[in-house]
Amino acid sequence: MSKKSSLIVNLPNLTPQVTLPYHLGKLLNLIIAAKEGGISSLALHDAGCVTPANGVSALKALGAKIHSDRKHAIDAKGEERPGVAHYTYMGWQ
């Protein structure tokens, strides 16, 4: 099985799409799919993004506008975790 090198992501704004490395494209698709509610770093980790903060930082450097906020979240064990990062897609520069 060959490793995918890039992924085209359709953007819901004036920039119609961007081509990104596969791991960043997957991360951006997950953040966009979460819509206004955003997605937690715990959920991103559960979806296979090993270091969501690093990926978000890389996306921002490429032109993504992603809002970061800290909120409480429930982990996979059902325990409340304070100060978990949540990411919301705001557009592309």
Secondary structure, DSSP 8 states (H G I E B T S, - for coil): -----EEEEE-SSSS-EEEEEHHHHHHHHHHHHTGGG-EEHHHHHHTT-S-HHHHHHHHHHHTEEEEEEEEEEE-TTS-EEEEEEEEEEEEE-
